Amino acid sequence: MKNPLFRLAISFFGFLLTLSCQDTKSSNQKEKEITTEATVQSEIPQESSENKESKEQEPFKLNEENAISFFYDYEKTLTENKVKLTTSMGSFTIELFENVPYHRANFIFLAKKGYFDNTMFHRVVKNFIIQGGNADNQQTAKKRSEIGRYLLPPDTRKGHQHHRGVISMPSSDRDNPHKLASPYEFFIVVTKPGSYHLDGDYTAFGKVIDGMDVVDRINNVEVDAGDWPMQNVYILKAEAF
């Protein structure tokens, strides 16, 4: 018969051996789990910067497909019907006709967007018109690009004639048999009592109600052979109210 102390020592040694095996198994399992998790994480495809950029919503731009519906809805929200133009030669105020909704909405929209600010009266024909809304600078071209490329259909059957002081919209320079309007530009009649040969071809959408003397002053500036003022006449600010 073996010594009881010897048997106790053998039993205790066996217990330690078993415990050591369990710890080793547990440690190996944890290491396996961490490795697997890291592997799975590394296998998840990372979204490229190009995909992220494509998901970002592009800024809204007007075009010939959405312009009419946009201005139809925009006009319903308007409380303004006047625009004050402050120029480098003084200021004048225009009141817009309510029954030409697309042209009225377009003019107020551009004024509130700041489009007209720092544009010029780029065409002045003595005793006929002053035409504004354009400029030969990069800033104006950038504004047009950001707002969009579109035309407006004529709206000439509302009874508005081209009396002196009336503001109207010129046709686009494009091949344009239907007299679609260039939305960024406008002209004001200075002829007394008016230029009625324009009726039916161009859309009158408002009239000068204050500051016609400033319009006349602009009409009297010296111009070059292309009707561009020899000294630039700027629209410093357009304010809708």
C-alpha positions as CSV (number, residue, x, y, z in Angstrom):
1,M,0.0,0.0,0.0
2,K,1.3,3.4,-1.1
3,N,1.9,6.2,1.4
4,P,-1.2,8.4,1.7
5,L,0.9,11.5,1.4
6,F,2.3,10.2,-1.9
7,R,-1.2,9.6,-3.2
8,L,-2.2,13.2,-2.2
9,A,0.7,14.6,-4.0
10,I,-0.1,12.7,-7.2
11,S,-3.7,13.9,-7.0
12,F,-2.7,17.5,-6.5
13,F,-0.2,17.3,-9.4
14,G,-3.0,15.9,-11.6
15,F,-5.3,18.8,-10.7
16,L,-2.7,21.4,-11.6
17,L,-2.1,19.7,-14.9
18,T,-5.8,19.8,-15.8
19,L,-6.1,23.4,-14.8
20,S,-3.1,24.3,-16.9
21,C,-4.6,22.6,-19.9
22,Q,-7.9,24.4,-19.5
23,D,-6.2,27.8,-19.2
24,T,-4.2,27.0,-22.4
25,K,-7.4,26.1,-24.2
26,S,-9.2,29.2,-23.0
27,S,-6.2,31.4,-24.1
28,N,-6.1,29.8,-27.5
29,Q,-9.8,30.3,-28.0
30,K,-9.6,34.0,-27.1
31,E,-6.7,34.5,-29.5
32,K,-8.6,32.7,-32.2
33,E,-11.7,34.9,-31.6
34,I,-9.7,38.1,-31.8
35,T,-7.9,37.0,-34.9
36,T,-11.2,36.1,-36.6
37,E,-12.8,39.4,-35.7
38,A,-9.8,41.3,-37.1
39,T,-10.0,39.3,-40.2
40,V,-13.7,39.9,-40.7
41,Q,-13.2,43.6,-40.0
42,S,-10.5,43.8,-42.6
43,E,-12.7,42.1,-45.2
44,I,-15.5,44.7,-44.9
45,P,-15.1,46.8,-48.1
46,Q,-14.4,50.4,-47.2
47,E,-16.5,53.0,-49.1
48,S,-14.3,55.0,-51.4
49,S,-14.1,58.7,-51.4
50,E,-15.5,58.7,-54.9
51,N,-18.6,56.8,-53.8
52,K,-19.1,59.2,-50.9
53,E,-18.9,62.2,-53.2
54,S,-21.3,60.7,-55.7
55,K,-23.8,60.2,-52.9
56,E,-23.7,63.9,-51.9
57,Q,-26.6,65.7,-53.3
58,E,-25.6,68.0,-56.2
59,P,-26.8,71.6,-55.9
60,F,-30.1,72.5,-57.6
61,K,-29.7,74.2,-61.0
62,L,-32.4,75.6,-63.2
63,N,-32.7,74.3,-66.7
64,E,-35.1,74.4,-69.6
65,E,-36.9,71.3,-68.2
66,N,-37.5,72.5,-64.6
67,A,-37.6,76.3,-64.9
68,I,-41.3,76.8,-65.5
69,S,-42.5,74.4,-62.8
70,F,-40.0,76.0,-60.4
71,F,-41.1,79.5,-61.0
72,Y,-44.8,78.4,-61.0
73,D,-44.3,77.2,-57.4
74,Y,-41.9,80.0,-56.4
75,E,-44.3,82.7,-57.5
76,K,-46.9,81.5,-55.1
77,T,-44.6,82.1,-52.2
78,L,-43.8,85.7,-53.1
79,T,-44.8,88.7,-51.0
80,E,-42.6,91.1,-52.8
81,N,-43.7,93.0,-56.0
82,K,-41.0,95.7,-56.2
83,V,-37.2,95.8,-56.8
84,K,-34.9,98.7,-56.0
85,L,-31.9,98.9,-58.2
86,T,-29.0,100.9,-56.8
87,T,-26.6,101.9,-59.6
88,S,-23.3,103.8,-59.8
89,M,-25.4,106.7,-61.1
90,G,-28.3,106.6,-58.6
91,S,-31.2,104.4,-57.7
92,F,-34.6,103.7,-59.1
93,T,-37.5,101.4,-58.2
94,I,-39.5,99.0,-60.4
95,E,-43.0,97.6,-59.7
96,L,-43.6,94.2,-61.2
97,F,-46.9,93.2,-62.9
98,E,-48.7,90.4,-61.2
99,N,-50.2,88.8,-64.3
100,V,-46.8,87.8,-65.8
101,P,-45.9,85.3,-63.1
102,Y,-42.9,83.6,-64.6
103,H,-41.1,86.8,-65.5
104,R,-42.0,88.5,-62.2
105,A,-40.8,85.4,-60.2
106,N,-37.6,85.1,-62.2
107,F,-36.7,88.8,-61.7
108,I,-37.3,88.6,-57.9
109,F,-35.5,85.3,-57.6
110,L,-32.4,86.7,-59.3
111,A,-32.5,89.8,-57.2
112,K,-32.7,87.8,-54.0
113,K,-29.9,85.5,-55.1
114,G,-27.7,88.6,-55.6
115,Y,-27.3,87.9,-59.3
116,F,-27.7,91.5,-60.5
117,D,-25.2,92.9,-57.9
118,N,-22.1,94.1,-59.8
119,T,-23.5,93.5,-63.2
120,M,-23.7,96.4,-65.7
121,F,-25.9,98.4,-68.1
122,H,-24.0,96.9,-71.0
123,R,-26.2,98.3,-73.8
124,V,-27.4,101.9,-74.0
125,V,-29.3,103.2,-77.1
126,K,-30.0,106.9,-76.8
127,N,-33.8,107.8,-76.7
128,F,-34.6,104.1,-76.9
129,I,-33.5,101.7,-74.1
130,I,-31.0,100.9,-71.4
131,Q,-30.2,97.2,-71.1
132,G,-28.7,95.6,-68.0
133,G,-28.0,92.3,-66.2
134,N,-24.8,91.3,-67.9
135,A,-21.1,91.9,-67.5
136,D,-17.7,91.0,-69.0
137,N,-16.3,89.6,-65.7
138,Q,-15.8,86.1,-64.4
139,Q,-18.0,86.7,-61.4
140,T,-21.1,87.1,-63.5
141,A,-20.3,84.0,-65.6
142,K,-19.9,82.0,-62.4
143,K,-23.2,83.2,-61.0
144,R,-25.0,82.1,-64.2
145,S,-23.3,78.8,-64.1
146,E,-24.4,78.2,-60.5
147,I,-28.0,79.3,-61.1
148,G,-28.5,77.4,-64.4
149,R,-29.1,77.6,-68.1
150,Y,-32.7,78.2,-69.1
151,L,-35.0,80.5,-71.1
152,L,-38.5,81.8,-70.4
153,P,-41.4,81.7,-72.9
154,P,-42.9,85.0,-74.0
155,D,-46.0,86.2,-72.2
156,T,-47.1,89.1,-74.4
157,R,-50.9,88.9,-74.3
158,K,-51.6,90.5,-70.9
159,G,-52.2,94.0,-72.2
160,H,-48.9,95.5,-71.2
161,Q,-47.4,97.8,-73.8
162,H,-43.9,99.2,-74.0
163,H,-44.6,102.6,-72.6
164,R,-41.8,104.8,-71.3
165,G,-40.4,103.4,-68.1
166,V,-41.6,99.8,-68.8
167,I,-39.1,97.0,-68.0
168,S,-39.1,94.1,-70.5
169,M,-37.0,91.0,-71.2
170,P,-34.9,90.6,-74.4
171,S,-34.8,87.5,-76.5
172,S,-32.0,85.0,-76.3
173,D,-29.1,85.3,-78.8
174,R,-29.7,81.6,-79.7
175,D,-31.6,80.6,-82.8
176,N,-34.9,81.7,-81.4
177,P,-37.9,82.0,-83.7
178,H,-40.3,81.9,-80.7
179,K,-38.7,84.9,-78.9
180,L,-37.8,82.9,-75.8
181,A,-36.5,85.4,-73.2
182,S,-33.0,85.6,-71.8
183,P,-33.8,85.5,-68.1
184,Y,-30.6,87.2,-66.8
185,E,-31.1,90.5,-68.8
186,F,-33.7,93.2,-69.0
187,F,-34.2,96.5,-70.7
188,I,-36.1,99.7,-69.8
189,V,-37.8,101.9,-72.4
190,V,-36.9,105.6,-72.3
191,T,-38.7,106.6,-75.5
192,K,-41.5,109.2,-75.2
193,P,-44.3,108.1,-75.1
194,G,-43.0,104.5,-75.7
195,S,-41.6,102.0,-78.1
196,Y,-44.7,100.2,-79.2
197,H,-43.1,98.4,-82.1
198,L,-41.8,96.0,-79.4
199,D,-45.3,94.9,-78.3
200,G,-46.1,91.3,-79.1
201,D,-42.4,90.3,-79.4
202,Y,-41.1,91.0,-75.9
203,T,-42.6,90.5,-72.5
204,A,-43.2,93.7,-70.5
205,F,-43.2,92.7,-66.8
206,G,-43.0,95.9,-64.8
207,K,-42.5,99.6,-64.8
208,V,-40.3,102.2,-63.1
209,I,-42.3,104.0,-60.4
210,D,-39.5,106.1,-58.9
211,G,-36.2,107.4,-60.2
212,M,-36.9,107.7,-63.9
213,D,-34.5,110.6,-63.9
214,V,-31.7,108.1,-63.1
215,V,-32.8,105.9,-66.0
216,D,-32.6,109.0,-68.3
217,R,-29.2,109.9,-66.9
218,I,-27.9,106.4,-67.7
219,N,-29.4,106.7,-71.2
220,N,-27.4,109.8,-71.9
221,V,-23.9,108.4,-71.1
222,E,-21.3,108.2,-73.9
223,V,-21.1,104.8,-75.6
224,D,-18.8,103.0,-78.1
225,A,-19.8,101.7,-81.5
226,G,-21.3,98.6,-79.8
227,D,-23.6,100.7,-77.5
228,W,-21.5,99.7,-74.5
229,P,-21.0,102.8,-72.2
230,M,-17.5,104.2,-72.4
231,Q,-17.5,104.3,-68.6
232,N,-19.1,101.3,-67.0
233,V,-22.4,101.8,-65.3
234,Y,-22.8,99.3,-62.5
235,I,-25.8,97.8,-60.7
236,L,-24.4,97.8,-57.2
237,K,-27.3,96.1,-55.5
238,A,-30.8,94.8,-56.3
239,E,-33.3,94.6,-53.4
240,A,-36.7,92.9,-53.6
241,F,-39.4,94.2,-51.3
